[in-house]
Amino acid sequence: MHPHWDHTCRGQPFKMGSAATVEFQVMEGNVIGRPTFCGAAQVSVEALLGDPTASESLCASTCGGVLTGPVMDLELCLSNEVTGRVFVQALLVSRQPGEAQAGLRPLTRVDPSRFDAKVERLGVSGGSAAFFKLCLAEPTAARPVDYFIGKDLSHAEDEVNFYEEALSLRLGSSLGPLLGYTLEYAGVLSCSEEAPSEDEKHSELLVMRNLRCGCSKLRLLDIKIGQKTAQAGWQGKSRAAALRQSLVDGITNSSCEGFRLEGFDGRPPALESMDPLLDIGMTGNAKMAKKALRVMLQRMTAAEMLVHFWDVHQEPVDVDNAGLEGTLCATEVAELVAHEVVRQLAGLCVACRRSPVPQKWIGSSVGLGFDCGRLPSRATGEEEVRRATKVHTFDWGRSELNTMDKHMLLSEKDQHDRGEFWRYYMGGVDRLAWEAARAYKHRFGCTTRWSIITFKLCDFDSMSENDFIGRLTVPVEETPETTADLSTKDGNHVVGDYGFRGSATLTYSITWRPYPGTSRLVGSWRVHLKRAQHLPRQDKMQLRTTSDPMCEITACAEAGGLLCHRQVSSVKVRNLDPEWEEFFDLPIAAEPDNLEAALEGAAVGLASGSVADIFPPEKMPLWQKEGLVPRLSGSKTPSRWSSWTEANSDTEALEKGLDSWRSRLDVASATVDAYGLE
């Protein structure tokens, strides 16, 4: 009960006469749950420094210097009760503006005249760091007024040194291609914050690229990379905190695919309708809903994550047929975004392999984003969409930027440690890029015709697997509004309320929608999901007489190898006769090698040979998985599709595809002109 820390905190700016105080809080770390508060002590900075004359003299000096304060014995108090004592000592260091702390790089200072004098607080994103709205004083077409954003430096001091090193190494360095994926960093800005009171608040901000610049509505995935996202003793991480983080790693997608979804801005309406607290009836608790949503996102597989990321069937509002000549439709935008994401993620995989030394990037993220708020004109649409599609690496609070010089000074143990964590990082990025390429192939890779569609109705459960209600399998062809009975897994009719309400039915229609000749897509089959009726109740365990139905639509194509593409509808809460009125597109590509073009655009040779077997479908017909029929041909066999049942792809097929993907990346990264260099 007598801990000895001997810990030096990171320095904070200080001016004499500011009447600043310091609070010391002592916590007991717990493996599960938040730390237990043991007590706190407050003291003024001037009291910590001791002799005020010496402090004022040092602050006025232009030569720099150090003043060591006395060791102070402070009482820890909890609810007006003394719970212990803490011994602290202050150190005052005089530095010139722009001079960094010992061992850190000098800070790049941003000229305040480049921005408006006052900045506006935007709030908190993720952790405790506040963000600020910055307005360029002289915006240009290349750099609009909101091109940069400010991040509170007092909560980003672990990141600033990383950005400063990256700034010096970004150009003319072997790390340049890899650092090209980091957010653009301009330096540190000293400014005044607009405050409700008359007192001005002076702040120092990390100035970096604003991802929301130019977007009507940004849809952004924050994907934390690595199967291990914390290490005890690294960058101030305690053993208790590291153990808690390892538990999170173990129960989320980090342990399965090497990354997890930490945040999802601009969620599509279908995902918004999936209330993570629906089963326990706490729909009005915003705080609990936020925590439950985070858990739901963290447990999402990449395939499910990308289904929602590229979901544009409700947002943005699609253009009608008459407007197609002048405006890109939502499906065309999604195809361009997906193509660009695949190209950039594959380039990131290659850039990681071309790093001269392994990096230790713990808990850092890859961000994928695009503007889902509007549809661009057809004349400039492709260039505009590609330019607005974002693939960036960020969140460097617990990361180290390693160089060859640094690496050679490390011990053999530390070098091995860097190599271990770099393998975690590259493994996560490789899998993410592979999943994006696979999703692109199965959604936008069909060049002839889709064979069948299966409507699978489920009762959405937030705390467990969704309950199967019924399904309907139909061919992809012009179909007027049709009402058909739903079937069970055994092929029997689904009935509602033990048959008292009759058979459960689904109403749908299918039409062909051609696109202009300049489009990358020939057109799409539009599936109109209208309604379902007489559904059975599934929420009996919650003592309810209703269901929360949603529809999962899976399309399959046979030509050129099996393609399976899945989309989901919104959830209709407590409704046995849901009305959806939602449209889903099954696109037909104009060219067969769009995926190969994206891969080749990332690195020469990455698309060499056939890529057909590298990306197996997420779902596949059970008859093909079990080998009940010969390999698919171009002809449709009605008997097979009439009893179509889906199953997850073989683990062996997935591992084989991933191994082949990694081998291709290894070869491409060794190519001299992988980045177009001679």
HUMOFEN-V717961 format. One record per backbone hydrogen bond with DSSP energy under -0.5 kcal/mol. CO is the residue of the C=O (numbers start at 0). NH is the residue of the N-H. E is the energy in kcal/mol with one decimal. If there is no record, write none. Layout:
co->CO nh->NH e->E
co->CO nh->NH e->E
This chain:
co->2 nh->4 e->-0.5
co->6 nh->8 e->-0.6
co->14 nh->17 e->-1.3
co->19 nh->44 e->-2.7
co->21 nh->42 e->-2.0
co->22 nh->24 e->-0.5
co->23 nh->40 e->-2.1
co->24 nh->26 e->-0.5
co->25 nh->37 e->-2.8
co->25 nh->38 e->-1.0
co->26 nh->28 e->-0.6
co->27 nh->35 e->-2.6
co->35 nh->27 e->-2.7
co->38 nh->25 e->-2.6
co->39 nh->76 e->-2.5
co->40 nh->23 e->-3.1
co->42 nh->21 e->-3.0
co->43 nh->47 e->-1.7
co->44 nh->48 e->-2.0
co->45 nh->49 e->-1.1
co->47 nh->89 e->-0.6
co->48 nh->50 e->-0.8
co->50 nh->54 e->-1.7
co->51 nh->55 e->-2.5
co->52 nh->56 e->-2.1
co->53 nh->57 e->-2.1
co->54 nh->58 e->-2.4
co->55 nh->59 e->-1.7
co->56 nh->60 e->-0.7
co->57 nh->60 e->-0.7
co->64 nh->93 e->-2.6
co->66 nh->68 e->-0.5
co->66 nh->91 e->-3.1
co->71 nh->73 e->-0.7
co->71 nh->87 e->-2.0
co->73 nh->85 e->-2.5
co->75 nh->82 e->-2.7
co->75 nh->83 e->-1.0
co->76 nh->39 e->-1.8
co->77 nh->80 e->-0.8
co->80 nh->77 e->-2.7
co->80 nh->82 e->-0.5
co->83 nh->75 e->-3.1
co->85 nh->73 e->-2.7
co->85 nh->87 e->-0.5
co->87 nh->71 e->-3.2
co->89 nh->68 e->-2.9
co->90 nh->92 e->-0.6
co->91 nh->66 e->-2.7
co->92 nh->94 e->-0.5
co->93 nh->64 e->-0.9
co->95 nh->98 e->-2.2
co->97 nh->106 e->-1.1
co->100 nh->103 e->-2.2
co->106 nh->108 e->-0.6
co->107 nh->187 e->-3.3
co->110 nh->113 e->-2.1
co->111 nh->114 e->-1.6
co->113 nh->136 e->-3.2
co->113 nh->137 e->-0.5
co->116 nh->191 e->-1.1
co->118 nh->193 e->-2.7
co->119 nh->132 e->-3.6
co->122 nh->130 e->-2.5
co->123 nh->125 e->-0.5
co->124 nh->126 e->-1.3
co->128 nh->124 e->-1.1
co->129 nh->151 e->-2.7
co->130 nh->121 e->-3.7
co->130 nh->122 e->-1.1
co->131 nh->133 e->-0.5
co->131 nh->149 e->-2.5
co->132 nh->119 e->-1.2
co->134 nh->115 e->-2.1
co->135 nh->138 e->-0.5
co->142 nh->139 e->-2.6
co->143 nh->146 e->-1.7
co->144 nh->135 e->-2.2
co->146 nh->209 e->-2.8
co->147 nh->133 e->-0.7
co->148 nh->207 e->-2.4
co->149 nh->131 e->-2.9
co->150 nh->205 e->-3.4
co->151 nh->154 e->-1.3
co->152 nh->155 e->-1.7
co->155 nh->158 e->-0.9
co->155 nh->159 e->-1.7
co->156 nh->160 e->-0.7
co->158 nh->162 e->-2.3
co->159 nh->163 e->-2.4
co->160 nh->164 e->-2.2
co->161 nh->165 e->-2.6
co->162 nh->166 e->-2.3
co->163 nh->167 e->-1.3
co->164 nh->168 e->-1.4
co->165 nh->169 e->-1.5
co->172 nh->175 e->-1.7
co->174 nh->178 e->-2.8
co->175 nh->179 e->-1.4
co->177 nh->180 e->-1.4
co->178 nh->181 e->-1.4
co->180 nh->392 e->-2.2
co->183 nh->208 e->-2.0
co->186 nh->206 e->-2.9
co->187 nh->109 e->-2.6
co->188 nh->190 e->-0.5
co->188 nh->204 e->-2.8
co->190 nh->202 e->-2.8
co->191 nh->118 e->-2.1
co->192 nh->200 e->-1.0
co->199 nh->201 e->-0.6
co->200 nh->192 e->-3.3
co->202 nh->190 e->-2.6
co->203 nh->152 e->-2.7
co->204 nh->188 e->-2.6
co->204 nh->206 e->-0.7
co->205 nh->150 e->-1.8
co->205 nh->207 e->-0.7
co->206 nh->185 e->-2.6
co->206 nh->186 e->-1.0
co->207 nh->148 e->-2.8
co->208 nh->210 e->-0.7
co->209 nh->212 e->-1.6
co->211 nh->214 e->-2.0
co->216 nh->371 e->-2.6
co->216 nh->372 e->-0.5
co->217 nh->219 e->-0.6
co->218 nh->369 e->-1.6
co->219 nh->264 e->-2.4
co->220 nh->222 e->-0.7
co->220 nh->367 e->-1.6
co->221 nh->223 e->-0.6
co->221 nh->261 e->-3.1
co->221 nh->262 e->-1.4
co->222 nh->365 e->-2.6
co->223 nh->259 e->-1.9
co->224 nh->362 e->-0.5
co->230 nh->233 e->-1.9
co->232 nh->234 e->-0.6
co->233 nh->236 e->-1.1
co->235 nh->237 e->-0.5
co->236 nh->232 e->-3.8
co->237 nh->241 e->-2.4
co->238 nh->242 e->-2.3
co->239 nh->243 e->-2.3
co->240 nh->244 e->-2.2
co->241 nh->245 e->-2.0
co->242 nh->246 e->-1.7
co->243 nh->247 e->-1.8
co->244 nh->248 e->-2.6
co->245 nh->249 e->-1.9
co->246 nh->250 e->-1.3
co->247 nh->251 e->-0.7
co->248 nh->251 e->-0.6
co->248 nh->254 e->-1.2
co->251 nh->254 e->-1.1
co->252 nh->256 e->-2.9
co->252 nh->257 e->-0.8
co->252 nh->258 e->-0.8
co->253 nh->257 e->-1.0
co->257 nh->225 e->-2.8
co->259 nh->223 e->-2.3
co->259 nh->261 e->-0.7
co->262 nh->221 e->-2.6
co->264 nh->219 e->-1.7
co->267 nh->271 e->-2.3
co->268 nh->272 e->-1.7
co->270 nh->273 e->-1.4
co->272 nh->274 e->-1.4
co->274 nh->277 e->-1.6
co->276 nh->279 e->-0.6
co->276 nh->280 e->-0.6
co->276 nh->281 e->-1.4
co->277 nh->280 e->-0.9
co->281 nh->284 e->-1.3
co->283 nh->285 e->-1.0
co->284 nh->288 e->-2.3
co->285 nh->289 e->-2.0
co->286 nh->290 e->-1.6
co->287 nh->291 e->-2.7
co->288 nh->292 e->-2.5
co->289 nh->293 e->-1.8
co->290 nh->294 e->-1.9
co->291 nh->295 e->-2.3
co->292 nh->296 e->-2.6
co->293 nh->297 e->-2.5
co->294 nh->298 e->-1.3
co->296 nh->260 e->-0.7
co->296 nh->299 e->-1.4
co->297 nh->252 e->-2.4
co->300 nh->304 e->-2.4
co->301 nh->305 e->-2.6
co->302 nh->306 e->-1.7
co->303 nh->307 e->-1.6
co->304 nh->308 e->-2.0
co->305 nh->309 e->-2.3
co->307 nh->310 e->-1.1
co->309 nh->311 e->-0.8
co->312 nh->582 e->-0.5
co->319 nh->322 e->-1.0
co->320 nh->323 e->-1.0
co->322 nh->325 e->-0.8
co->322 nh->326 e->-1.5
co->325 nh->377 e->-2.1
co->328 nh->332 e->-1.9
co->329 nh->333 e->-2.3
co->330 nh->334 e->-2.1
co->331 nh->335 e->-2.0
co->332 nh->336 e->-2.5
co->333 nh->337 e->-2.6
co->334 nh->338 e->-2.4
co->335 nh->339 e->-2.3
co->336 nh->340 e->-2.5
co->337 nh->341 e->-2.3
co->338 nh->342 e->-2.0
co->339 nh->343 e->-2.5
co->340 nh->344 e->-2.7
co->341 nh->345 e->-2.3
co->342 nh->346 e->-1.9
co->343 nh->347 e->-2.0
co->344 nh->348 e->-2.0
co->345 nh->349 e->-1.9
co->346 nh->350 e->-2.4
co->347 nh->351 e->-2.3
co->348 nh->352 e->-1.5
co->349 nh->353 e->-1.3
co->351 nh->354 e->-1.2
co->358 nh->360 e->-0.6
co->359 nh->361 e->-0.9
co->359 nh->399 e->-1.9
co->363 nh->224 e->-2.3
co->364 nh->393 e->-2.3
co->365 nh->222 e->-2.3
co->366 nh->391 e->-2.0
co->367 nh->220 e->-2.9
co->368 nh->389 e->-3.1
co->369 nh->218 e->-2.8
co->369 nh->371 e->-0.8
co->375 nh->327 e->-2.2
co->376 nh->380 e->-0.9
co->379 nh->383 e->-2.2
co->380 nh->384 e->-3.0
co->381 nh->385 e->-2.4
co->382 nh->386 e->-2.1
co->383 nh->387 e->-1.7
co->384 nh->388 e->-1.0
co->389 nh->368 e->-2.3
co->391 nh->366 e->-3.6
co->392 nh->182 e->-0.8
co->393 nh->364 e->-2.8
co->395 nh->398 e->-1.6
co->397 nh->361 e->-0.9
co->399 nh->359 e->-0.8
co->399 nh->401 e->-0.9
co->402 nh->406 e->-2.8
co->403 nh->407 e->-2.0
co->404 nh->408 e->-0.7
co->405 nh->408 e->-0.9
co->405 nh->409 e->-0.6
co->406 nh->409 e->-1.1
co->410 nh->414 e->-2.5
co->411 nh->415 e->-2.1
co->412 nh->416 e->-2.0
co->413 nh->417 e->-2.3
co->414 nh->418 e->-2.1
co->415 nh->419 e->-2.2
co->416 nh->420 e->-2.0
co->417 nh->421 e->-2.0
co->418 nh->422 e->-1.8
co->419 nh->423 e->-1.6
co->420 nh->424 e->-2.1
co->421 nh->425 e->-2.9
co->422 nh->426 e->-2.3
co->423 nh->427 e->-1.9
co->424 nh->428 e->-2.3
co->425 nh->429 e->-2.8
co->426 nh->430 e->-2.0
co->427 nh->431 e->-2.2
co->428 nh->432 e->-2.5
co->429 nh->433 e->-2.3
co->430 nh->434 e->-2.6
co->431 nh->435 e->-2.1
co->432 nh->436 e->-2.5
co->433 nh->437 e->-2.5
co->434 nh->438 e->-2.6
co->435 nh->439 e->-2.3
co->436 nh->440 e->-2.4
co->437 nh->441 e->-2.2
co->438 nh->442 e->-1.4
co->439 nh->443 e->-3.1
co->440 nh->444 e->-1.3
co->445 nh->588 e->-3.3
co->450 nh->475 e->-2.0
co->451 nh->555 e->-2.1
co->452 nh->454 e->-0.5
co->452 nh->473 e->-2.6
co->453 nh->455 e->-0.7
co->453 nh->553 e->-2.2
co->454 nh->456 e->-0.6
co->454 nh->471 e->-2.0
co->455 nh->551 e->-2.8
co->456 nh->468 e->-2.8
co->456 nh->469 e->-1.5
co->457 nh->459 e->-0.7
co->457 nh->549 e->-2.1
co->458 nh->466 e->-2.0
co->466 nh->458 e->-3.1
co->469 nh->456 e->-3.0
co->470 nh->486 e->-2.7
co->471 nh->454 e->-3.2
co->473 nh->452 e->-2.8
co->474 nh->476 e->-1.0
co->478 nh->509 e->-2.3
co->481 nh->507 e->-2.4
co->483 nh->505 e->-2.6
co->485 nh->493 e->-2.2
co->486 nh->470 e->-2.0
co->487 nh->490 e->-1.4
co->491 nh->487 e->-3.1
co->493 nh->503 e->-3.7
co->495 nh->498 e->-0.7
co->495 nh->500 e->-1.7
co->496 nh->499 e->-1.8
co->498 nh->501 e->-0.9
co->501 nh->495 e->-2.1
co->503 nh->485 e->-2.6
co->504 nh->532 e->-2.0
co->505 nh->483 e->-2.5
co->506 nh->529 e->-2.0
co->506 nh->530 e->-1.2
co->507 nh->481 e->-3.1
co->508 nh->527 e->-3.0
co->509 nh->478 e->-2.8
co->510 nh->525 e->-3.5
co->511 nh->513 e->-0.5
co->512 nh->523 e->-2.1
co->515 nh->518 e->-1.8
co->519 nh->589 e->-2.4
co->519 nh->590 e->-0.6
co->521 nh->514 e->-2.4
co->522 nh->587 e->-2.7
co->523 nh->512 e->-2.8
co->523 nh->525 e->-0.6
co->524 nh->526 e->-0.7
co->524 nh->585 e->-1.9
co->525 nh->510 e->-2.1
co->525 nh->527 e->-0.7
co->526 nh->528 e->-0.8
co->526 nh->583 e->-2.4
co->527 nh->508 e->-1.2
co->527 nh->529 e->-0.8
co->528 nh->580 e->-0.7
co->528 nh->581 e->-2.1
co->529 nh->579 e->-2.5
co->529 nh->580 e->-1.0
co->530 nh->506 e->-3.1
co->532 nh->504 e->-2.0
co->537 nh->539 e->-0.7
co->537 nh->540 e->-0.5
co->538 nh->543 e->-2.3
co->539 nh->542 e->-1.8
co->545 nh->537 e->-0.8
co->545 nh->538 e->-1.9
co->546 nh->574 e->-2.3
co->547 nh->459 e->-3.0
co->548 nh->571 e->-2.6
co->549 nh->457 e->-2.4
co->550 nh->552 e->-0.6
co->550 nh->568 e->-2.3
co->551 nh->455 e->-2.6
co->551 nh->553 e->-0.6
co->552 nh->566 e->-2.4
co->553 nh->453 e->-2.5
co->554 nh->564 e->-2.8
co->555 nh->450 e->-2.6
co->555 nh->451 e->-1.3
co->556 nh->562 e->-2.4
co->557 nh->560 e->-1.8
co->562 nh->556 e->-2.2
co->564 nh->554 e->-2.9
co->566 nh->552 e->-2.8
co->570 nh->572 e->-0.8
co->571 nh->548 e->-0.6
co->571 nh->574 e->-0.6
co->574 nh->548 e->-0.6
co->575 nh->534 e->-2.2
co->577 nh->531 e->-2.2
co->577 nh->579 e->-0.5
co->581 nh->528 e->-2.9
co->583 nh->526 e->-3.5
co->584 nh->586 e->-0.5
co->585 nh->524 e->-2.2
co->587 nh->521 e->-2.5
co->587 nh->522 e->-1.0
co->590 nh->593 e->-0.6
co->592 nh->596 e->-1.9
co->593 nh->597 e->-1.8
co->594 nh->598 e->-2.2
co->595 nh->599 e->-2.7
co->596 nh->600 e->-1.8
co->597 nh->601 e->-0.8
co->598 nh->601 e->-0.7
co->598 nh->602 e->-1.8
co->602 nh->605 e->-1.9
co->604 nh->607 e->-1.1
co->610 nh->613 e->-0.8
co->610 nh->614 e->-0.7
co->613 nh->615 e->-0.6
co->617 nh->648 e->-1.5
co->619 nh->646 e->-1.7
co->620 nh->623 e->-0.7
co->620 nh->624 e->-2.0
co->621 nh->625 e->-2.2
co->622 nh->627 e->-2.6
co->622 nh->628 e->-0.7
co->623 nh->626 e->-1.0
co->635 nh->637 e->-0.6
co->636 nh->639 e->-1.1
co->636 nh->640 e->-1.5
co->637 nh->641 e->-2.3
co->638 nh->642 e->-0.6
co->639 nh->642 e->-0.6
co->640 nh->643 e->-1.8
co->644 nh->621 e->-3.8
co->646 nh->619 e->-2.3
co->649 nh->653 e->-2.0
co->650 nh->654 e->-2.7
co->651 nh->655 e->-2.2
co->652 nh->656 e->-2.2
co->653 nh->657 e->-2.6
co->654 nh->658 e->-2.5
co->655 nh->659 e->-2.1
co->656 nh->660 e->-2.1
co->657 nh->661 e->-2.6
co->658 nh->662 e->-2.1
co->659 nh->663 e->-2.1
co->660 nh->664 e->-2.1
co->661 nh->665 e->-2.4
co->662 nh->666 e->-2.2
co->663 nh->667 e->-2.8
co->664 nh->668 e->-2.6
co->665 nh->669 e->-1.0
co->667 nh->670 e->-1.1
co->670 nh->673 e->-1.5
co->672 nh->675 e->-2.1
